[in-house]
Amino acid sequence: MPSKEYSSPAQTLRRVAESVSDQAVADRLKVLAESYERRAEMASQADLAKN
Protein backbone atom coordinates (compact mmCIF):
# COMPACT_ATOMS: atom_id res chain seq x y z
CA MET A 1 0.00 0.00 0.00
CA PRO A 2 1.64 3.27 -1.13
CA SER A 3 0.33 5.32 1.79
CA LYS A 4 2.42 3.26 4.22
CA GLU A 5 5.51 3.96 2.11
CA TYR A 6 5.07 7.63 3.02
CA SER A 7 3.70 7.30 6.56
CA SER A 8 6.68 5.48 7.98
CA PRO A 9 9.29 8.02 6.81
CA ALA A 10 7.05 10.85 8.04
CA GLN A 11 6.94 9.34 11.52
CA THR A 12 10.70 8.82 11.50
CA LEU A 13 11.35 12.40 10.39
CA ARG A 14 9.13 13.75 13.16
CA ARG A 15 10.90 11.60 15.74
CA VAL A 16 14.32 12.76 14.55
CA ALA A 17 13.17 16.39 14.46
CA GLU A 18 12.29 16.15 18.14
CA SER A 19 15.80 15.00 19.01
CA VAL A 20 17.76 17.51 16.92
CA SER A 21 19.15 20.42 18.90
CA ASP A 22 19.50 22.78 15.92
CA GLN A 23 16.07 24.39 15.57
CA ALA A 24 16.56 25.25 11.88
CA VAL A 25 17.29 21.62 11.07
CA ALA A 26 14.36 20.45 13.21
CA ASP A 27 12.03 22.84 11.41
CA ARG A 28 13.14 21.59 8.00
CA LEU A 29 12.67 17.98 9.08
CA LYS A 30 9.15 18.82 10.26
CA VAL A 31 8.35 20.42 6.91
CA LEU A 32 9.64 17.34 5.13
CA ALA A 33 7.55 15.14 7.42
CA GLU A 34 4.48 17.20 6.57
CA SER A 35 5.21 16.68 2.88
CA TYR A 36 5.37 12.92 3.38
CA GLU A 37 2.13 13.03 5.36
CA ARG A 38 0.40 14.86 2.49
CA ARG A 39 1.74 12.25 0.06
CA ALA A 40 0.45 9.48 2.33
CA GLU A 41 -2.99 11.09 2.39
CA MET A 42 -3.03 11.45 -1.39
CA ALA A 43 -1.92 7.84 -1.83
CA SER A 44 -4.60 6.68 0.59
CA GLN A 45 -7.26 8.57 -1.33
CA ALA A 46 -5.98 7.12 -4.59
CA ASP A 47 -6.15 3.62 -3.07
CA LEU A 48 -9.76 4.23 -2.01
CA ALA A 49 -10.68 5.51 -5.47
CA LYS A 50 -9.35 2.32 -7.05
CA ASN A 51 -11.64 0.16 -4.92
VOPAGU-2260 file (C-alpha; in pm, 1 decimal, decimal comma):
REM VOPAGU-2260
SITE   aa  ch    i         X         Y         Z
SITE  MET   A    0       0,0       0,0       0,0
SITE  PRO   A    1     164,1     327,4    -113,2
SITE  SER   A    2      33,5     531,8     179,0
SITE  LYS   A    3     242,3     326,1     422,1
SITE  GLU   A    4     550,7     395,8     211,3
SITE  TYR   A    5     507,1     762,6     302,4
SITE  SER   A    6     369,9     730,1     655,8
SITE  SER   A    7     668,1     547,8     798,2
SITE  PRO   A    8     928,8     802,3     681,0
SITE  ALA   A    9     704,6    1084,6     803,7
SITE  GLN   A   10     693,7     934,4    1152,1
SITE  THR   A   11    1069,8     881,9    1149,6
SITE  LEU   A   12    1134,7    1239,8    1038,8
SITE  ARG   A   13     912,9    1374,9    1316,4
SITE  ARG   A   14    1089,9    1159,7    1574,4
SITE  VAL   A   15    1431,7    1276,3    1454,8
SITE  ALA   A   16    1316,6    1639,1    1445,9
SITE  GLU   A   17    1228,7    1615,3    1814,5
SITE  SER   A   18    1580,1    1499,7    1900,7
SITE  VAL   A   19    1775,6    1751,5    1692,1
SITE  SER   A   20    1915,0    2042,1    1890,5
SITE  ASP   A   21    1950,4    2277,7    1592,0
SITE  GLN   A   22    1607,4    2439,2    1557,1
SITE  ALA   A   23    1656,4    2525,2    1188,4
SITE  VAL   A   24    1728,9    2161,9    1106,7
SITE  ALA   A   25    1436,4    2045,5    1321,3
SITE  ASP   A   26    1202,6    2284,5    1140,9
SITE  ARG   A   27    1314,4    2158,8     800,3
SITE  LEU   A   28    1266,8    1798,2     908,0
SITE  LYS   A   29     915,4    1881,8    1026,3
SITE  VAL   A   30     834,8    2042,4     690,7
SITE  LEU   A   31     964,4    1734,4     513,3
SITE  ALA   A   32     755,5    1513,7     741,9
SITE  GLU   A   33     447,7    1719,6     657,1
SITE  SER   A   34     521,2    1668,2     287,8
SITE  TYR   A   35     537,2    1292,5     337,8
SITE  GLU   A   36     212,8    1303,1     535,5
SITE  ARG   A   37      40,3    1485,8     249,1
SITE  ARG   A   38     174,1    1224,6       5,9
SITE  ALA   A   39      45,1     947,9     232,7
SITE  GLU   A   40    -298,6    1108,8     238,6
SITE  MET   A   41    -303,0    1145,0    -139,4
SITE  ALA   A   42    -191,6     784,0    -183,1
SITE  SER   A   43    -459,7     668,3      59,2
SITE  GLN   A   44    -726,1     857,3    -132,8
SITE  ALA   A   45    -598,0     712,0    -458,9
SITE  ASP   A   46    -615,5     361,8    -307,0
SITE  LEU   A   47    -976,0     422,8    -201,3
SITE  ALA   A   48   -1067,7     551,2    -547,4
SITE  LYS   A   49    -934,9     232,2    -705,3
SITE  ASN   A   50   -1164,4      16,2    -491,6
